[in-house]
């Protein structure tokens, strides 16, 4: 396991300070606030620690309420909404400086046999032949060195490879609002299903709104032609997967309007199993002149 991955796992490992109350810390992100994927992943850890191990997470729905302060701890309070025969529901509120910054509802389910079908996996190249983040980012002379370093630091624990040029790599002309990324952790994880779900949740907030930017030829915060933030985030976990094995993140944007953009995606295992569906809306604004 890489040191960066171990540091990420330590970041997501919460301290229990009271029954159903946990405390997490933060670290610097590529933007001057707590990374949304970190808060969502930590909240899911808090919820999962109050649920029997034989009930894996099957969905989460979250709202980002306020920007998080990277310099302050985050307290996660878990509300045990329901413990049924098949399903368990938890609500988590993340608090900083006495105010809620994030709200999560998560549902867990015992394994059941049932109907089974899925959308086919779209075509995509083998991830082994794609440039790494290091290789791709080092080739962008138009990005400030500090921007490149912040990107690379944020992705040290995750091997994330774009199929095509990311928004900040080629911008100025609208492209199809569709983006594909392969990802896996930089190192092996243990067999705890919650850990794999939590790591996928963390990564899911990294690139989902890329397709919104592509539709308008925007490069994003890295080139300063938009400002934005996540508003809400939903995930459905359909089939077992491992976050330390290649996953295809197939993303698209059906619409943007009113200062908001919508991204939706499917995450597939390398052998074609549909593992996760993700939907997120975010604020996407063009900076005002002057």
Buried (B, 14 or more C-beta within 10 A) or exposed (E): BBEBBEEBBEBBBBEEEEEBBBBBBBEBBBBEBBBBBBBBBBBBBBBBBBBEEEBBBBBBBBBBBBBBBBEEEBBBBBEEEEBEEEEBBBBBBBBBEEEBBBBBBBBBBBEEEEEEEEEEBEEBEEBEEBEBBBEBBEEBEEBEEEBBEBBBBBBBBBBBBBBBBBBBBBBEEEBEBBBBBBBBBBBEBEEEBBBBBBBBBBBBBBBBBBBBBBBBBBBBBBBEBBBBBBBBBBBBBBEEBBBBBBBBBBBBBEBBEEEBBBBBBBBBBBEEBBBBBBBBBBBBEEEEEE
